């Protein structure tokens, strides 16, 4: 009887062949993985060239050891430039087991990196000079705590403290601002947190500009040199809106100021002497710059000319008046023969000390002749007196203002 086939041996061979194929396939998969480290790759390639036993030994013994070595290399690379939390976790993983190195690479490094990012964000907040006191205090406290404390500060406390600080800041701005700022701040405080943010970012500056415009208009009104046209328009604007303030300062002010200066120049010209009138006329026939020059300098130069001319004419007038006075005195003496001594003295006194509108001296049917001069208050129109004030009233002011308006009208007609 011939022996039968060795089925046990055949089964073992089939099993061995199947295991080898499975091991080889697993090693080839490892080599195809882009994440496979250099040490694992080298050992796998070597095993793949060996026997079935080499394949099995690689998978059961060498693979974990090679992976641990590759993990260490990756961890050292991560340490380069890492933050304090990542550094601490990486160093711990380097000294630990293969499982600990795997845990660090898969999760630990990301948890530690998040902690470092939270720390960096809190430090950035503290370095910001604009950080408010409430936020700063809470941030410093969180920085001394755990990773959980830092996360809680950033996700919960930060916004709460920031809102509270912004409300305090809004109230502080209101307490030091003008009427418009105070009104805008009050409205924001009664509104939502979005209203607070808008006030701090934009609203306060719009309101502050309104307060500045108001203050400028009030300053103009307080200035005694402000002309009537500017004053009237400023008072009207002050009763209006912020837009009215701005329109007055940007548009109306200069126009009214020019009109007022033309009126003032006309008043000075009408009240002045020949040189002043000539300078005023020249200014009116020129540009607005000529009007300004006349008011600032030209009128004073012209007034000096009028005063010099009046001073030069005075000696000649006195020289001409002296012979006439002597002749009149002689005639009066001859006509007064037979009069009393007191009457003669009165005639002489009247001739040497003229007064305003004196009563005539008579003897019988003869009338004594006396010299009459102007009163002290009746100055010649030399321009020696200052220009009329805006408040000046009476007929003179009415005449000069009328002349000014006519001149302005003519000037505008010419310019148009």
C-alpha positions as a printed Julia matrix, in Angstrom:
416×3 Matrix{Float64}:
   0.0     0.0     0.0
   1.52    3.25   -1.12
   1.64    6.15    1.31
  -1.03    8.96    0.89
  -0.31   12.68    0.39
   1.07   14.73    3.39
  -1.93   17.04    3.86
  -0.57   18.61    7.09
   2.56   19.76    5.33
   0.59   21.16    2.45
  -1.65   23.1     4.83
   1.37   24.6     6.62
   2.92   25.62    3.34
  -0.29   27.27    2.24
  -0.57   29.14    5.54
   3.04   30.29    5.33
   2.54   31.52    1.82
  -0.59   33.44    2.8
   1.14   35.05    5.83
   4.09   36.07    3.72
   1.81   37.66    1.14
  -0.06   39.53    3.88
   3.18   40.75    5.51
   4.61   41.82    2.19
   1.43   43.73    1.33
   1.52   45.53    4.7
   5.16   46.53    4.24
   4.44   47.8     0.73
   1.55   49.87    2.14
   3.9    51.37    4.74
   6.39   52.28    2.01
   3.63   53.89   -0.07
   2.63   56.15    2.84
   4.19   59.61    2.4
   4.23   60.07    6.17
   6.58   57.1     6.69
   9.83   58.24    8.3
  13.3    57.54    6.92
  14.27   54.88    9.49
  11.03   52.93    8.99
  11.43   53.22    5.24
  14.99   51.9     5.28
  14.11   48.94    7.52
  11.0    48.12    5.47
  12.89   48.1     2.2
  15.51   45.81    3.72
  12.87   43.39    5.05
  11.1    43.33    1.72
  14.24   41.91    0.14
  14.54   39.13    2.74
  12.65   36.04    3.72
   9.2    35.6     5.12
  10.8    35.55    8.55
  12.46   38.91    7.85
   9.11   40.35    6.87
   7.51   39.11   10.07
  10.41   40.29   12.25
  10.17   43.78   10.78
   6.48   44.03   11.47
   6.62   42.58   14.97
   9.88   44.04   16.3
  11.65   46.6    14.1
   8.68   48.7    12.98
   7.86   50.23   16.4
  11.51   50.89   17.21
  12.07   52.57   13.83
   8.92   54.62   14.21
   9.99   55.76   17.69
  13.3    56.95   16.21
  11.53   58.81   13.41
   9.12   60.35   15.94
  12.04   61.66   17.97
  13.45   63.36   14.88
  10.06   65.0    14.2
   9.72   66.12   17.8
  13.18   67.71   17.79
  12.23   69.53   14.59
   9.01   70.81   16.23
  11.05   72.1    19.19
  12.83   74.57   16.93
  11.11   77.93   17.54
   8.37   76.44   19.72
   6.57   78.3    22.47
   6.87   77.43   26.17
   3.94   74.98   26.25
   5.02   73.12   23.09
   8.6    72.99   24.35
   7.54   71.49   27.66
   5.29   68.87   26.03
   7.9    67.97   23.39
  10.68   67.47   25.92
   8.42   65.22   27.95
   7.59   63.17   24.85
  11.28   62.82   23.94
  11.96   61.22   27.3
   8.88   58.98   27.15
   7.78   55.85   25.37
   6.86   55.28   21.77
   3.19   55.64   22.72
   3.89   59.03   24.35
   5.73   60.26   21.28
   2.77   59.17   19.13
   0.34   60.95   21.46
   2.38   64.16   21.27
   2.55   64.1    17.47
  -1.14   63.32   17.02
  -2.68   65.58   19.69
  -0.31   66.93   22.31
   1.56   69.34   20.06
  -1.7    70.98   18.91
  -3.03   71.37   22.44
   0.26   72.91   23.54
   0.38   75.16   20.47
  -3.12   76.47   21.25
  -1.95   77.31   24.76
   1.05   79.19   23.38
  -1.2    81.1    20.98
  -3.52   82.07   23.82
  -0.56   83.26   25.86
   0.8    85.28   22.92
  -2.61   86.9    22.35
  -2.9    87.91   26.0
   0.63   89.33   25.93
  -0.28   91.3    22.8
  -3.33   92.72   24.56
  -1.18   93.76   27.52
   1.4    95.38   25.21
  -1.3    97.52   23.58
  -1.31  101.02   25.11
  -5.0   101.33   24.29
  -5.91   98.37   26.5
  -8.3    99.56   29.17
  -7.71   99.01   32.91
 -10.39   96.37   33.44
  -9.16   94.26   30.53
  -5.56   94.69   31.63
  -6.23   93.51   35.16
  -8.12   90.4    33.99
  -5.44   89.59   31.4
  -2.62   89.77   33.94
  -4.53   87.44   36.25
  -5.19   84.92   33.44
  -1.55   84.95   32.38
  -0.55   83.73   35.83
  -3.0    80.82   35.66
  -3.42   77.63   33.65
  -4.14   77.04   29.98
  -7.83   76.82   30.93
  -7.64   80.22   32.67
  -6.17   81.83   29.58
  -8.81   80.28   27.33
 -11.59   81.43   29.68
 -10.25   84.98   29.65
 -10.15   85.11   25.84
 -13.51   83.49   25.24
 -15.54   84.91   28.15
 -13.94   87.65   30.25
 -12.27   89.71   27.53
 -15.45   90.88   25.8
 -17.23   91.5    29.09
 -14.38   93.6    30.51
 -13.95   95.44   27.21
 -17.61   96.44   27.12
 -17.52   97.68   30.69
 -14.35   99.68   30.08
 -15.81  101.22   26.92
 -18.86  102.35   28.86
 -16.62  103.95   31.48
 -14.59  105.65   28.74
 -17.75  106.99   27.08
 -18.94  108.46   30.37
 -15.52  110.05   30.93
 -15.55  111.65   27.47
 -19.04  112.99   28.13
 -17.9   114.63   31.38
 -15.13  116.59   29.64
 -16.8   117.3    26.29
 -18.96  120.11   25.01
 -22.75  120.08   24.59
 -22.74  118.0    21.4
 -20.27  115.45   22.78
 -22.25  115.16   26.0
 -25.48  114.63   24.07
 -23.98  111.99   21.75
 -22.35  110.14   24.65
 -25.59  110.1    26.63
 -27.44  108.65   23.67
 -24.8   105.94   23.25
 -24.9   105.01   26.93
 -28.66  104.59   26.74
 -28.35  102.41   23.64
 -26.69   99.12   22.75
 -23.04   98.18   22.94
 -22.89   98.76   19.18
 -23.92  102.38   19.88
 -21.05  102.66   22.36
 -18.58  101.37   19.77
 -19.89  103.78   17.12
 -19.56  106.71   19.5
 -15.97  105.81   20.39
 -14.9   105.18   16.79
 -16.78  107.97   14.96
 -19.55  109.69   16.88
 -17.35  111.48   19.4
 -15.29  113.09   16.64
 -18.36  114.3    14.75
 -19.77  115.76   17.97
 -16.42  117.27   18.91
 -16.24  119.03   15.53
 -19.69  120.5    16.19
 -18.57  121.76   19.6
 -15.45  123.29   18.07
 -17.56  125.07   15.44
 -19.87  126.37   18.16
 -16.92  127.62   20.21
 -15.45  129.37   17.16
 -18.74  131.15   16.43
 -19.03  132.21   20.07
 -15.47  133.53   19.92
 -16.36  135.57   16.83
 -19.41  137.01   18.59
 -17.33  137.9    21.65
 -14.86  139.85   19.52
 -15.67  143.59   19.68
 -14.17  144.04   16.22
 -16.75  141.73   14.63
 -18.81  143.64   12.07
 -22.63  143.82   12.08
 -23.11  141.58    9.05
 -20.9   138.85   10.49
 -22.54  139.21   13.9
 -26.08  138.9    12.57
 -25.25  135.83   10.45
 -23.3   134.22   13.31
 -26.19  134.65   15.74
 -28.54  133.07   13.22
 -26.2   130.12   12.65
 -25.8   129.57   16.39
 -29.54  128.94   16.64
 -29.38  126.26   13.94
 -27.9   122.81   13.43
 -24.34  121.54   13.2
 -24.65  121.86    9.42
 -25.6   125.53    9.86
 -22.47  126.09   12.02
 -20.26  124.55    9.35
 -21.94  126.44    6.49
 -21.47  129.74    8.3
 -17.78  129.13    8.97
 -16.98  127.74    5.53
 -19.2   129.9     3.31
 -20.98  132.85    4.91
 -18.29  134.14    7.26
 -15.86  135.32    4.61
 -18.6   136.85    2.47
 -20.07  138.81    5.39
 -16.61  139.8     6.6
 -15.79  141.28    3.21
 -19.04  143.26    3.17
 -18.41  144.56    6.7
 -14.87  145.6     5.83
 -16.08  147.48    2.75
 -18.64  149.34    4.87
 -15.97  150.18    7.45
 -13.57  151.4     4.78
 -16.32  153.62    3.36
 -17.06  155.09    6.8
 -13.39  155.88    7.36
 -13.13  157.46    3.92
 -16.19  159.66    4.45
 -14.96  160.83    7.86
 -11.35  161.4     6.76
  -9.4   164.13    5.06
  -8.42  164.38    1.39
  -5.62  161.8     1.57
  -7.78  159.35    3.52
 -10.64  159.74    1.04
  -8.27  159.25   -1.88
  -6.8   156.1    -0.31
 -10.29  154.74    0.41
 -11.42  155.39   -3.17
  -8.34  153.63   -4.51
  -9.05  150.63   -2.29
 -12.64  150.43   -3.5
 -11.49  150.49   -7.09
  -9.07  147.63   -6.4
  -9.36  144.13   -5.0
 -10.53  142.95   -1.6
  -6.86  142.69   -0.72
  -6.63  146.46   -1.3
  -9.53  146.97    1.14
  -7.7   144.94    3.77
  -4.47  146.86    3.19
  -6.33  150.16    3.58
  -7.86  149.07    6.89
  -4.61  147.69    8.29
  -2.08  150.25    7.02
  -3.25  152.53    4.25
  -5.67  154.6     6.33
  -2.95  155.43    8.86
  -0.46  156.45    6.19
  -3.08  158.67    4.56
  -4.13  160.14    7.91
  -0.51  161.09    8.6
  -0.41  162.9     5.25
  -3.57  164.84    6.13
  -2.15  165.8     9.53
   1.13  166.94    7.96
  -0.74  169.07    5.4
  -2.87  170.66    8.13
   0.21  171.44   10.23
   1.97  173.05    7.23
  -1.05  175.22    6.44
  -1.47  176.53   10.02
   1.47  179.09   10.09
   0.35  180.66    6.8
  -3.2   181.02    8.09
  -1.99  182.68   11.3
   0.25  185.1     9.33
  -2.65  186.14    7.11
  -5.02  186.53   10.04
  -2.69  188.83   12.11
  -2.81  192.03    9.91
  -6.56  191.7     9.6
  -6.91  191.55   13.36
  -4.76  194.69   13.85
  -6.74  196.65   11.24
  -9.99  195.64   12.8
  -8.73  196.73   16.24
  -7.7   200.21   14.92
 -11.06  200.74   13.25
 -12.84  199.68   16.37
 -10.78  202.14   18.43
 -11.57  205.05   16.16
 -15.25  204.26   16.05
 -15.37  203.92   19.79
 -14.27  207.53   20.62
 -16.26  208.83   23.52
 -17.14  205.42   24.8
 -16.35  204.25   28.28
 -13.04  202.61   29.18
 -14.87  199.39   29.98
 -16.36  199.26   26.49
 -12.94  199.77   24.89
 -11.5   196.99   27.03
 -14.3   194.68   25.94
 -13.5   195.33   22.28
  -9.8   194.62   22.82
 -10.56  191.45   24.78
 -12.93  190.23   22.07
 -10.26  190.77   19.43
  -7.47  189.0    21.31
  -9.53  186.17   22.87
 -12.14  185.01   20.35
 -15.03  182.9    21.6
 -17.73  180.92   19.93
 -20.56  183.13   18.62
 -19.8   186.18   20.84
 -22.4   188.94   21.31
 -21.48  192.12   19.34
 -20.27  195.15   21.3
 -22.04  198.47   20.42
 -21.72  202.13   21.3
 -24.7   204.14   20.2
 -25.19  203.32   16.57
 -21.69  201.92   15.97
 -21.2   198.1    16.02
 -17.91  196.75   17.36
 -16.25  194.19   15.05
 -14.89  190.97   16.63
 -13.09  187.84   15.34
 -15.07  184.55   15.49
 -13.23  181.18   15.36
 -14.39  177.54   15.26
 -15.09  175.66   18.47
 -12.55  173.26   19.84
 -14.77  170.28   18.92
 -15.03  171.26   15.24
 -11.82  169.62   13.88
 -10.93  169.96   10.24
 -11.6   166.86    8.19
  -7.97  165.75    8.13
  -8.59  162.15    9.16
  -6.79  162.67   12.46
  -9.66  161.08   14.34
 -10.0   157.28   14.41
 -12.38  155.46   12.02
 -15.98  155.23   13.11
 -16.84  152.36   15.41
 -19.53  149.86   14.37
 -21.71  151.25   17.18
 -21.43  154.89   16.0
 -24.89  156.35   15.44
 -26.53  159.53   14.29
 -26.6   161.23   10.91
 -22.88  160.73   10.26
 -23.15  156.96   10.65
 -26.23  156.86    8.44
 -24.54  158.88    5.69
 -21.33  156.86    5.75
 -23.16  153.54    5.89
 -25.29  154.63    2.94
 -22.22  155.65    1.0
 -20.61  152.33    1.85
 -23.58  150.38    0.6
 -23.61  152.37   -2.64
 -19.89  151.74   -3.07
 -20.32  148.02   -2.39
 -23.19  147.86   -4.86
 -21.1   149.57   -7.52
 -18.15  147.33   -6.73
 -20.25  144.16   -7.04
 -21.75  145.41  -10.31
 -18.25  145.99  -11.67
 -17.04  142.57  -10.49
 -20.04  140.78  -12.0
